[in-house]
Amino acid sequence: MLRSMQNPRNHRNLKISAILPAYNEAKNIIKVLSPLRQVPSIEEIIVISDGSTDDTVKLAGNFDGVKVIALPRNVGKTKAATMGVVEAEHSTILFCDADLVNLDKNHISGLIDKYCEGFDMVILDKGSQPWVFRNLFKSVPAVSGTRILEKEHFFKVPFLETDRFQFENRINDYFLENDLSIAISPAEEVHDTRKFLKYPFLKGLILDIKGGLEVLASDGPKSICKNLAMFRKIKKLTPPISAFPHQKQ
């Protein structure tokens, strides 16, 4: 049972640092930075290029008001995101996936509005995701990397030195185990860029399958059942279809 929400937050007083771990996202990074820049309460945007070999650093660095941390090699999402949090000026952190498609300022504003109701964490539900993830594994929205929370909670999450793909799972487990309140903010039109579209089809398909399995068995085969149970707990928080804007019936 999740504990009750905190008192509502004052939207006008909220100052947010947006953190974007990114690996070779030159094709999409500007499309994600643009809506973030349009949200007044986001006062800081930090892009952590996780060893990118394309123009991610150049494009993000040329975007007005964006701070870029360029890592010389790929260290994985967990370490890259943590570096961003350490650099962040504000106590409220909004993590945002750098490969989102169809993201607009209303999705971000809706996420923040829900957070201001007093939840400890709000996760953006990328509604337009493959059937296997949403309905079979039920890993959506649990594995959505776009979420808002306080820095003090993040630093209490028991990440491991070896973590690479456990980022969302570790955060979810911490919040559930400590009875912290979680809400889901629907974004029916939003999805991430499938790897079979970013790379040659066969390579991308293999990477998609490999990535899904790594998240499902994030701590080895013995963690599969635990992760599936966690996915379902988060899934139960998802608003019904009628709550999704522009949902086609």
C-alpha positions as CSV (number, residue, x, y, z in Angstrom):
1,M,0.0,0.0,0.0
2,L,1.4,3.4,-1.0
3,R,1.2,6.0,1.6
4,S,-0.9,9.1,1.2
5,M,0.4,12.1,-0.7
6,Q,2.2,15.0,0.8
7,N,0.7,18.4,0.8
8,P,0.2,20.0,-2.6
9,R,3.2,21.9,-4.0
10,N,3.1,25.5,-5.1
11,H,3.6,25.4,-8.9
12,R,4.8,29.0,-8.9
13,N,7.6,28.3,-6.5
14,L,8.8,25.0,-8.1
15,K,12.2,25.2,-9.7
16,I,13.2,22.1,-11.7
17,S,16.4,20.7,-13.1
18,A,15.8,18.5,-16.2
19,I,18.3,15.7,-16.7
20,L,18.7,14.0,-20.1
21,P,21.2,11.1,-20.3
22,A,21.8,10.7,-24.1
23,Y,23.7,8.2,-26.3
24,N,23.9,9.0,-30.0
25,E,20.6,11.0,-30.0
26,A,21.6,13.6,-32.6
27,K,18.5,12.8,-34.7
28,N,16.1,13.5,-31.8
29,I,17.7,15.6,-29.1
30,I,16.5,18.9,-30.3
31,K,12.9,17.6,-30.6
32,V,13.1,16.8,-26.8
33,L,14.9,19.9,-25.7
34,S,12.5,22.2,-27.4
35,P,9.4,21.3,-25.4
36,L,11.4,21.3,-22.2
37,R,12.6,24.8,-22.8
38,Q,9.0,26.0,-23.2
39,V,8.0,25.0,-19.6
40,P,8.7,27.9,-17.2
41,S,9.3,25.9,-14.1
42,I,12.2,24.1,-15.8
43,E,15.0,26.5,-15.0
44,E,17.9,24.2,-15.8
45,I,18.5,21.6,-18.5
46,I,21.5,19.2,-18.4
47,V,22.4,16.8,-21.1
48,I,24.8,14.1,-20.3
49,S,26.3,12.6,-23.4
50,D,27.2,9.1,-22.5
51,G,30.1,8.6,-24.8
52,S,28.2,9.7,-27.9
53,T,30.0,9.4,-31.2
54,D,27.6,11.5,-33.3
55,D,26.6,15.2,-33.1
56,T,24.7,14.9,-29.8
57,V,27.1,17.1,-27.9
58,K,27.4,19.7,-30.6
59,L,23.6,20.0,-31.1
60,A,22.8,20.1,-27.4
61,G,25.6,22.6,-26.8
62,N,24.2,24.9,-29.4
63,F,20.8,24.9,-27.8
64,D,20.2,28.0,-25.8
65,G,20.5,27.6,-22.0
66,V,21.5,23.9,-22.1
67,K,24.5,22.6,-20.1
68,V,26.3,19.6,-21.6
69,I,28.4,17.1,-19.9
70,A,30.3,15.1,-22.5
71,L,31.6,11.8,-21.1
72,P,34.6,10.3,-23.0
73,R,33.2,6.8,-22.9
74,N,29.8,5.0,-22.4
75,V,29.2,4.3,-18.7
76,G,25.6,3.4,-18.8
77,K,22.4,5.3,-18.0
78,T,22.6,5.0,-14.2
79,K,26.0,6.6,-13.8
80,A,25.3,9.2,-16.5
81,A,22.1,10.3,-14.9
82,T,23.7,10.4,-11.4
83,M,26.4,12.7,-12.7
84,G,23.6,15.0,-14.0
85,V,21.9,15.0,-10.6
86,V,25.1,15.9,-8.8
87,E,25.5,18.9,-11.1
88,A,21.9,20.0,-10.8
89,E,21.2,23.3,-9.0
90,H,17.6,22.5,-7.9
91,S,16.2,20.0,-5.6
92,T,13.4,18.8,-7.9
93,I,14.7,16.6,-10.7
94,L,12.9,15.8,-14.0
95,F,14.6,12.9,-15.8
96,C,13.7,12.9,-19.5
97,D,14.5,10.2,-22.1
98,A,16.4,11.8,-25.0
99,D,14.8,9.6,-27.7
100,L,11.1,10.5,-27.2
101,V,8.9,11.0,-30.2
102,N,5.9,13.4,-30.3
103,L,6.8,14.9,-26.9
104,D,5.3,18.4,-26.4
105,K,5.2,21.0,-23.6
106,N,1.7,19.8,-22.6
107,H,3.0,16.4,-21.7
108,I,5.7,17.9,-19.5
109,S,3.4,20.4,-18.0
110,G,0.9,17.6,-17.2
111,L,3.6,15.6,-15.5
112,I,4.6,18.6,-13.4
113,D,0.9,19.5,-12.6
114,K,0.4,15.9,-11.3
115,Y,3.5,16.2,-9.2
116,C,2.2,19.4,-7.7
117,E,-0.7,17.5,-6.3
118,G,1.7,16.1,-3.7
119,F,3.0,12.8,-5.1
120,D,6.5,11.7,-4.3
121,M,7.1,10.7,-7.9
122,V,5.2,11.0,-11.1
123,I,6.1,8.8,-14.2
124,L,5.2,9.8,-17.8
125,D,3.4,6.9,-19.4
126,K,4.6,6.6,-23.0
127,G,1.2,5.4,-24.3
128,S,2.3,4.4,-27.8
129,Q,4.5,1.5,-26.9
130,P,4.7,-2.0,-28.4
131,W,2.0,-4.4,-27.3
132,V,4.5,-6.9,-25.8
133,F,5.8,-4.4,-23.3
134,R,2.5,-2.8,-22.4
135,N,0.3,-5.9,-22.3
136,L,2.4,-9.0,-21.9
137,F,5.3,-7.9,-19.7
138,K,3.3,-4.8,-18.4
139,S,6.7,-3.0,-18.1
140,V,5.1,0.2,-19.3
141,P,5.0,2.7,-17.6
142,A,7.3,1.2,-15.0
143,V,10.4,1.4,-17.2
144,S,9.7,4.9,-18.5
145,G,12.7,7.0,-17.8
146,T,10.8,10.3,-17.9
147,R,9.8,11.0,-14.3
148,I,9.9,13.7,-11.7
149,L,11.0,13.4,-8.1
150,E,13.1,15.1,-5.4
151,K,16.9,14.9,-5.3
152,E,16.8,13.7,-1.7
153,H,14.9,10.6,-2.7
154,F,17.1,9.9,-5.6
155,F,20.3,9.9,-3.5
156,K,18.7,7.2,-1.2
157,V,18.1,4.8,-4.0
158,P,20.6,1.8,-3.5
159,F,22.2,1.8,-6.9
160,L,25.2,-0.6,-7.4
161,E,28.5,0.3,-8.9
162,T,27.9,-2.3,-11.6
163,D,24.5,-0.9,-12.6
164,R,23.9,0.0,-16.2
165,F,20.3,-0.9,-17.2
166,Q,18.8,-1.0,-13.7
167,F,18.0,2.7,-13.4
168,E,14.2,2.7,-13.5
169,N,13.9,-0.6,-11.7
170,R,16.0,0.6,-8.7
171,I,14.1,3.8,-8.4
172,N,10.7,2.0,-8.6
173,D,11.8,-0.6,-6.0
174,Y,13.0,2.1,-3.6
175,F,9.7,4.0,-3.8
176,L,7.5,0.9,-3.4
177,E,9.6,-0.5,-0.6
178,N,9.4,2.8,1.3
179,D,5.7,3.3,0.7
180,L,6.3,6.5,-1.2
181,S,3.4,7.8,-3.4
182,I,3.6,7.3,-7.1
183,A,1.3,8.6,-9.9
184,I,1.2,8.2,-13.6
185,S,0.8,11.0,-16.1
186,P,-0.6,9.8,-19.4
187,A,1.1,10.7,-22.7
188,E,-0.8,8.6,-25.2
189,E,1.0,10.0,-28.3
190,V,4.5,9.6,-27.0
191,H,6.9,6.8,-27.6
192,D,10.6,6.2,-27.7
193,T,12.5,5.6,-30.9
194,R,12.8,1.8,-31.5
195,K,16.3,0.7,-32.1
196,F,15.3,-1.1,-35.3
197,L,14.5,2.4,-36.7
198,K,17.8,4.0,-35.4
199,Y,20.0,1.2,-36.7
200,P,20.0,-1.3,-39.6
201,F,16.8,-3.3,-39.1
202,L,18.3,-6.6,-37.9
203,K,20.9,-5.0,-35.6
204,G,18.2,-2.7,-34.2
205,L,15.8,-5.6,-33.6
206,I,18.4,-7.6,-31.8
207,L,19.3,-4.5,-29.6
208,D,15.6,-4.0,-28.8
209,I,15.2,-7.6,-27.7
210,K,18.5,-7.6,-25.8
211,G,17.5,-4.3,-24.1
212,G,14.1,-5.6,-23.1
213,L,15.7,-8.8,-21.6
214,E,18.3,-6.8,-19.7
215,V,15.6,-4.7,-18.0
216,L,13.5,-7.8,-17.3
217,A,16.4,-9.7,-15.8
218,S,18.2,-6.6,-14.5
219,D,19.8,-8.5,-11.6
220,G,20.0,-11.9,-13.3
221,P,17.4,-14.6,-14.1
222,K,16.4,-14.7,-10.4
223,S,15.2,-11.1,-10.6
224,I,12.6,-11.7,-13.4
225,C,9.7,-12.6,-11.1
226,K,10.5,-9.7,-8.8
227,N,10.6,-7.3,-11.7
228,L,7.4,-8.6,-13.2
229,A,5.7,-8.1,-9.9
230,M,7.0,-4.6,-9.7
231,F,5.9,-3.8,-13.2
232,R,2.4,-4.9,-12.4
233,K,2.2,-2.7,-9.2
234,I,3.2,0.3,-11.2
235,K,0.8,-0.6,-14.0
236,K,-2.1,-0.7,-11.6
237,L,-1.6,3.1,-11.0
238,T,-2.1,3.9,-14.7
239,P,-5.3,5.9,-15.4
240,P,-8.0,4.1,-17.5
241,I,-8.0,4.6,-21.3
242,S,-10.6,7.3,-21.0
243,A,-8.1,9.5,-19.1
244,F,-5.8,9.6,-22.1
245,P,-6.2,12.7,-24.2
246,H,-7.1,12.1,-27.8
247,Q,-7.4,8.4,-27.2
248,K,-8.9,6.7,-30.2
249,Q,-11.7,4.3,-29.4
